[in-house]
């Protein structure tokens, strides 16, 4: 692979099985989301009308890696080979020397 490669096509066997949660690597936790009506931090009960329980767990988790449910992985496989893109300019702006940042363009 070229050192300046930006677009990556993954085989199904190479697809990730977990999501990376940046919260685990922040020096301090992000401030809580504030409820616009009460002006206090929201809790799981506030999110329950909008999100499934598993999504709420992911949202509040401090674990570094969150396993992608098998059912979701199966759906992801249907839409490959959508490429992943390497965010080289963002890595440079953040001064990253080791970690690599990838994203999937959904537009």
ABEGO torsion letter per residue (X at the ends): XBAABABBBBBAAABBABBBBAAAABABBBBBBBBAAAGBBBBAAAAAAABBAAAAAAAABABABBBBBAAAAAAAAAAOBBBBBBBAAAAAAAGBAABBBBBBBAX
